[in-house]
Amino acid sequence: MKIKGKVWKFGDNIDTDIIIPGRYLVLRDPDEMASHAFEPIDETFAKNVQKGDIIVAGKNFGSGSSREEAPFVLKQLGIAAVVAESFARIFFRNAINLGLPLVEVKDVSTNVKKGDTIEIDVLEGIITLNGKIFHGTKLPDFLLELITEGGALKAVRKRLGVS
């Protein structure tokens, strides 16, 4: 599974309250909720992000509360993947469960700028950026299966033969 897209760059310690502020968790319309993504640090993000874009961040992306809405709004906006130097573990698992591809790559944030084009080989954990290749953490097969199936629920339904 290869993904190529435009980069949105964020720094270290982007917590779930930055990704989707808590005051918007009461919204039930997925598009309306997603329209507030990253509002505390970039009010233009949700208006300008395009389907297939990729987030690249520093260390500890998705820290804070365990809200599943954080990776959900990223998928709702069409984010194709998130690449970071490290992820908060609960965000990592929530994203995988929802089928949002993640790749951990050391020092990636120092080698990228907003608007760059990045290519990700999700299955191998390899990033190609500005002609350079970065080797990230390759996910175990059972997690890759969840991503390729579109999330945990879809993967379980497929295994059970239920639509």
Secondary structure as the mmCIF struct_conf table of DSSP 4:
data_model
#
loop_
_struct_conf.conf_type_id
_struct_conf.id
_struct_conf.beg_label_comp_id
_struct_conf.beg_label_asym_id
_struct_conf.beg_label_seq_id
_struct_conf.end_label_comp_id
_struct_conf.end_label_asym_id
_struct_conf.end_label_seq_id
STRN STRN1 LYS A 2 LYS A 9
BEND BEND1 ASP A 12 ASP A 12
STRN STRN2 ASP A 15 ASP A 15
HELX_RH_AL_P HELX_RH_AL_P1 THR A 16 ILE A 19
BEND BEND2 ILE A 20 ILE A 20
HELX_RH_3T_P HELX_RH_3T_P1 GLY A 22 TYR A 24
TURN_TY1_P TURN_TY1_P1 LEU A 25 VAL A 26
HELX_RH_AL_P HELX_RH_AL_P2 PRO A 30 ALA A 34
TURN_TY1_P TURN_TY1_P2 SER A 35 ILE A 41
TURN_TY1_P TURN_TY1_P3 GLU A 43 THR A 44
HELX_RH_AL_P HELX_RH_AL_P3 PHE A 45 ASN A 48
TURN_TY1_P TURN_TY1_P4 LYS A 51 GLY A 52
STRN STRN3 ILE A 54 ALA A 57
BEND BEND3 LYS A 59 ASN A 60
STRN STRN4 PHE A 61 PHE A 61
TURN_TY1_P TURN_TY1_P5 GLY A 62 GLY A 62
STRN STRN5 SER A 63 SER A 63
BEND BEND4 GLY A 64 SER A 65
TURN_TY1_P TURN_TY1_P6 GLU A 68 GLU A 68
HELX_RH_AL_P HELX_RH_AL_P4 GLU A 69 GLN A 76
TURN_TY1_P TURN_TY1_P7 LEU A 77 GLY A 78
STRN STRN6 ALA A 81 ALA A 84
BEND BEND5 GLU A 85 GLU A 85
STRN STRN7 PHE A 87 PHE A 87
HELX_RH_AL_P HELX_RH_AL_P5 ARG A 89 LEU A 98
TURN_TY1_P TURN_TY1_P8 GLY A 99 GLY A 99
STRN STRN8 LEU A 102 GLU A 104
TURN_TY1_P TURN_TY1_P9 LYS A 106 ASP A 107
HELX_RH_3T_P HELX_RH_3T_P2 VAL A 108 ASN A 111
TURN_TY1_P TURN_TY1_P10 LYS A 114 GLY A 115
STRN STRN9 THR A 117 ASP A 121
TURN_TY1_P TURN_TY1_P11 VAL A 122 GLY A 125
STRN STRN10 ILE A 126 LEU A 129
TURN_TY1_P TURN_TY1_P12 ASN A 130 GLY A 131
STRN STRN11 LYS A 132 HIS A 135
HELX_LH_PP_P HELX_LH_PP_P1 THR A 137 PRO A 140
HELX_RH_AL_P HELX_RH_AL_P6 ASP A 141 THR A 148
TURN_TY1_P TURN_TY1_P13 GLU A 149 GLY A 150
BEND BEND6 GLY A 151 GLY A 151
HELX_RH_AL_P HELX_RH_AL_P7 ALA A 152 LEU A 160
TURN_TY1_P TURN_TY1_P14 GLY A 161 GLY A 161
#
